[in-house]
């Protein structure tokens, strides 16, 4: 099974996370990057994909690179996956099937 990565959603969720971590309201962040509050809201809700120019402004405002914006959660995800794999290795076939069924339910759109 191939895993699909929605990069647009990843970028917009990372932007929201950075704003929270830096203690900025949507209003403060909008002023910082020169867009409207509605624009910030639309980015964070994945209704609007920021342009390359806007991504540069956002990254400069947080002193990060665009690559860091895209990969900021990758180490945490790798640790989480490793922990899940360790737990799964101790499960019976029946338990694995139950877990698989739960994952299918959770990940359905």
C-alpha positions as semicolon CSV with decimal commas, in nm:
position;residue;x (nm);y (nm);z (nm)
1;X;0,000;0,000;0,000
2;X;0,139;0,341;-0,096
3;X;0,123;0,623;0,155
4;X;-0,001;0,951;0,013
5;X;0,143;1,272;0,151
6;X;-0,066;1,584;0,110
7;X;0,210;1,845;0,104
8;X;-0,030;2,138;0,088
9;X;-0,202;2,025;0,406
10;X;0,134;1,958;0,571
11;X;0,259;2,308;0,492
12;X;-0,056;2,481;0,612
13;X;-0,074;2,278;0,934
14;X;0,294;2,349;1,004
15;X;0,229;2,721;0,955
16;X;-0,050;2,706;1,211
17;X;0,169;2,510;1,452
18;X;0,450;2,765;1,418
19;X;0,209;3,049;1,487
20;X;0,087;2,874;1,804
21;X;0,440;2,792;1,920
22;X;0,539;3,155;1,878
23;X;0,236;3,279;2,072
24;X;0,093;3,479;1,784
25;X;-0,272;3,547;1,724
26;X;-0,397;3,532;1,368
27;X;-0,413;3,911;1,375
28;X;-0,049;3,945;1,486
29;X;0,070;3,691;1,233
30;X;-0,130;3,853;0,952
31;X;0,029;4,189;1,030
32;X;0,373;4,030;1,046
33;X;0,348;3,878;0,696
34;X;0,137;4,148;0,534
35;X;-0,194;3,974;0,468
36;X;-0,543;3,989;0,614
37;X;-0,664;3,787;0,911
38;X;-0,901;3,614;0,670
39;X;-0,599;3,521;0,458
40;X;-0,425;3,360;0,757
41;X;-0,743;3,177;0,847
42;X;-0,780;3,046;0,492
43;X;-0,419;2,924;0,489
44;X;-0,456;2,748;0,824
45;X;-0,781;2,582;0,718
46;X;-0,616;2,467;0,395
47;X;-0,855;2,672;0,182
48;X;-0,575;2,871;0,025
49;X;-0,230;2,752;-0,080
50;X;0,027;3,023;-0,013
51;X;0,239;3,126;-0,309
52;X;0,615;3,074;-0,309
53;X;0,656;3,444;-0,230
54;X;0,419;3,413;0,069
55;X;0,599;3,099;0,192
56;X;0,925;3,297;0,181
57;X;0,767;3,574;0,392
58;X;0,630;3,320;0,639
59;X;0,964;3,142;0,667
60;X;1,152;3,470;0,715
61;X;0,909;3,571;0,988
62;X;0,993;3,250;1,179
63;X;1,361;3,247;1,077
64;X;1,336;2,907;0,905
65;X;1,387;2,779;0,551
66;X;1,108;2,647;0,327
67;X;1,263;2,300;0,363
68;X;1,234;2,327;0,742
69;X;0,870;2,430;0,705
70;X;0,802;2,115;0,508
71;X;0,998;1,878;0,732
72;X;0,955;2,026;1,078
73;X;0,763;1,723;1,211
74;X;0,955;1,449;1,032
75;X;1,177;1,352;1,329
76;X;0,881;1,335;1,565
77;X;0,692;1,126;1,310
78;X;0,986;0,886;1,270
79;X;1,003;0,834;1,649
80;X;0,630;0,780;1,665
81;X;0,639;0,524;1,384
82;X;0,929;0,340;1,551
83;X;0,733;0,326;1,879
84;X;0,422;0,199;1,701
85;X;0,623;-0,068;1,522
86;X;0,769;-0,186;1,852
87;X;0,423;-0,215;2,002
88;X;0,287;-0,393;1,695
89;X;0,566;-0,649;1,698
90;X;0,429;-0,782;2,028
91;X;0,072;-0,823;1,903
92;X;-0,104;-1,142;1,801
93;X;-0,250;-1,182;1,451
94;X;-0,596;-1,122;1,594
95;X;-0,483;-0,800;1,763
96;X;-0,310;-0,683;1,445
97;X;-0,632;-0,738;1,249
98;X;-0,828;-0,537;1,506
99;X;-0,573;-0,256;1,494
100;X;-0,580;-0,259;1,115
101;X;-0,960;-0,233;1,116
102;X;-0,945;0,061;1,358
103;X;-0,689;0,240;1,142
104;X;-0,915;0,200;0,840
105;X;-1,203;0,356;1,029
106;X;-0,993;0,645;1,160
107;X;-0,832;0,729;0,826
108;X;-1,144;0,721;0,609
109;X;-1,233;1,057;0,466
